[in-house]
Amino acid sequence: MSSSLGVSTNLHLTCVFDCPNGVISVYTNAVLASAFNGITDPLSSVGDEFAYVGHSLYTADSYLTWTVDELRIYNGALQAADVAATDALVRINY
């Protein structure tokens, strides 16, 4: 099965959970890839039983074949310019 994330050597994946506006935005390399509207659950509803990084919720899925070098959590929803700025910082450091 092929990945929709591409075959980049370095991939900067950013997920923005904007609770007040009910939107989850997903960026790949600072480009908006997808947005999910109508989110009504608060971030506090995410429990540790579903808090995987690099693993699917489904046992039939395989593990990722790449590594996560860094994970950041911000207090507040990032705007598109913020995502671009963090992407630029990641690229400078790698």
PyMOL commands that set and color helices and strands:
alter all, ss='L'
color gray80, all
select helices_A, chain A and resi 43-45+48-50+80-93
alter helices_A, ss='H'
color red, helices_A
select strands_A, chain A and resi 13-18+23-28+31-37
alter strands_A, ss='S'
color yellow, strands_A
deselect
rebuild
show_as cartoon
